[in-house]
Amino acid sequence: MTARRTRPAKRSISALATASLAIGCAVAVAGCATTFGSPTRHAVANLQATSIDVGPNLTIDGLIVALPNGTTANKGDVAYIEFNVTNQAKQDDELQNASASAVAPASSPSGEPQSGSPAPSESSASTSGSPLSAQPLPVGPTKIPGGTAALPGTARLVVALMSLSQPLSQGDAVRVSLQFANAGAVDDVLVPVWGSDYVGSSFLPSAPPSLPSSESPSPAVSGSAPASAPASSSPSAASSS
């Protein structure tokens, strides 16, 4: 008897291809779920940093609040607003003001924090909306150079939140507002808090700027400060290495 050669079922191959395509689509959708929201005015914090556009020419990325000593900061300590700026405009721009306030976590119907948002501690949730510092001060330059035909202008800006009004912990979320001379302002942007173990000491200033004396008050953000600016690399890149 001659043995029959069996042919593989085309339906099985087709079903396998369909299943692979479905898995690929599911992964793509899951990846999209972690992206930021509308980039024009408000952004959503994920587990690493926040990005947002300030008008058509200025883009902020790597926006975090960093704690200089471990994963917590006590009331009266200092924390830092840190971010990278890309300026597509030909003219220079400048950070004129910065502020931060506490915020309670966005919760799902079950009461659990939503996926992609840091889980704030009880201390920050209990005083939601209160300013975190009465005297934010710049650390280093506040100007963002204008772009050229070849490359945009870039800068890394740091603002010290002096004398915190309440404790902060890694995993908290805060709302940050920034005002620029030309690009305009973004208000109440949701930003994650990260400790020095995540950020790394190279991303933090060596020391906070000194508080101005009561005899000579200065604006919340000026063009210079005693402390040197940190390295230009982004904290999210450090975490992935």
N, C-alpha and C positions, 0 to 999 in steps of 0.2 A: 504494500500500500504506500502510495506516495504521500509524504507528509505535507500538509498545507502550511504555507507561510502566512502567518497572521500579520495583518497591517495595524499599526497603532491607530487608536480611535481618534479622529480629528476633533471630536467633541471634547475629549479630555484635554487636548492641547489648547483648544479655544477657551475652555473653562479656566485652565491655569493662567492663560494670558489675561483673561478678564479679572481674575482674582488679584494678579500682580498689579494691574492697572488701578484697581480699587484701593489696594494698600498704598500705592504711590500717591493717589489723590488724597487719601486720609492723612498721610504724613505731610503733604503740602498744606492742607487746610490747618493742621495742627500748628505748623510753622507760622502760618499767617496769623494765628490767634495770639502770638506773642509780640506782634509788631505794635508800634505806637499808634495812638489815635490820630485825629485830625492835626496836621502839622502846622496849621496857620495860627492858631491862638492857644489851644490847650493840648497838653500831652499826657500820656498815661505812663506811670513808672513801671518798669519791669524789674527783674531781680538784679539788674546791673546798673543801668543809667537811663537818663531821659534825653530825648532829642526833640527839638522844636524849631520851626522857622520863625524869625522875627521880621515880618515883611518879606518882600521878594528877593532881597539881596543878602540878608544876614541869617546864618544858620548856626544853631547851638547844638552840640552833641556832647555826650559824656557828662551830662549834668548830674552831680551828686552832692550830698552833704557828707563830708568826711570827718570822722572823729580821730584826733591825733594820738590818743593813748588807749589802745585796746578797742573793745567793742562797746564801751559806755563812756558817757560824759556826764558829770554831775552839774547841778545847778551852779552857776557862776563860772563854769569852765568855758573853753572856747571850742567852736566847731568851724568848719570851712565849707563855703559854697565853692565848688570847683567845676569848670566846664571849658570846653574848646569852642572857639568861634571861627567861622569861615565867612569872609566878607567878599561878596562878588562885586560890590560897587567900586567905582574908581576912587572915591573920596574916603578918607579915614573915618572911622566911627569911634565912639567912646562910651564905656559904661558909666552912667551918671548916678545910678542908685540901685540898691539891691536890698531885699528884705526876705525874711522867712518866718513862717508861722506854723504852729502845730496843727495836725489834722488827724481825725479818726479814720481808721481803715474803711474802705468800701467793702461792704459785706454782701454775701449772697443771701437768699431767703432762709437758708439754714443757719445763718449767723456766722459762717466761716468766711475769712477774707477771700476775695476773688482771686482766681489764678492769675499770676503775673504781677500781683501787687505785694510789696513787703508787708509783713504783719507787725504793725506798730505795737509798742508796749502799752501797758495800762496807763503809765504816766502821761504819754502824749495824747492818748485818747481822751483822758479825763479833762484836759484843758485845750480842747480843739479850738483853733482859731486865734489863740493868743500869740502875740509876737514872741519870737525866740530870742531876739536881741534888740535892745534899744539903740545900739551903736554898731552897726555893721561897718567894717573898715577894710579898704582894699589891701591886698598883699601884692606888691609889685605894680607894674603898669596897668592902666585901664584902657589904653588905646588899642584899636584893631586897625592895622594898616589897610589901605585900599588895595584892591586887586589890580592886576595888569592884564594885558591881552593874553599873556601866557598862563598866569597863575592867579588864583584868588589870594587875598590877604588872610593870614591866619594868626591866631593868638590863643594863649591859654590864660584864663583869668581866674583869680582866687579872691574871695571876699571872706574875711574873718567875722564870724558871729561872736562878738565879744560878750562875756558875762551872760551866759545862757540863762534865760528866765526859768528853765525847768530842765530836768535830766533828759538825755537822749540816749538811745540804744541802737545798735545795728539791727536793721529790720524795721525800724520806724519809717514812717513816711511824713514828709513835711511839704508845705506849699511855698514855693519860691516865686518872687516877683522881681523882674529885671527891667530897667529903663535905660535905653540907649539914646544918644544924642540925635542920630539920623534915622535909624531903623524903627524907632518907636519902642513900645513896651510889650511885655507878656506878663500876665497876672495870674497868680495862684496856680502855677505849674506844679503838678504832683511829682515829687522827687524822692528817691530812696536815700536812706542813711546807711553809710558803710563805715566800719571800723578800720583802724590802721592795719590789722592783719590782712584785710582784703585789699586795701588801697596800696599799702607798702609805704615805707618811710620816705622813699624818693619822691613821692607825689605830694608830700606835705611840707609846708614851710618850716624852716628851722625854728622859728619862734613867731608868735603872733605879734602884730604891730602894737605899739603902746597906745593906750587910750589918750585922746587929746585932753589937755588941761581945761578946767572950767573957765579959765581966764581967756582962752583963745579957742572957742568952739570952731569945729571944721565941719564941712558937709559930710553926709553919710558915706559917700564914695568920692575920693579925690584922685588926682593923677598919679600919686606915688605914695609909698609907705616904706618904713625902715627895713622890713624883712624882704628877703629875696624871693623871687617867684620859684615855684617848683618845676620839676622836669615837665617837658611838653607831651610825653606819652600819656595815653588815656588809661584810666584804671581798668576799663573793661578788657583792654589788651593784656594788662598784667595778670588778670584773673584767668585768662585763657592759656597763658604760657605754662 
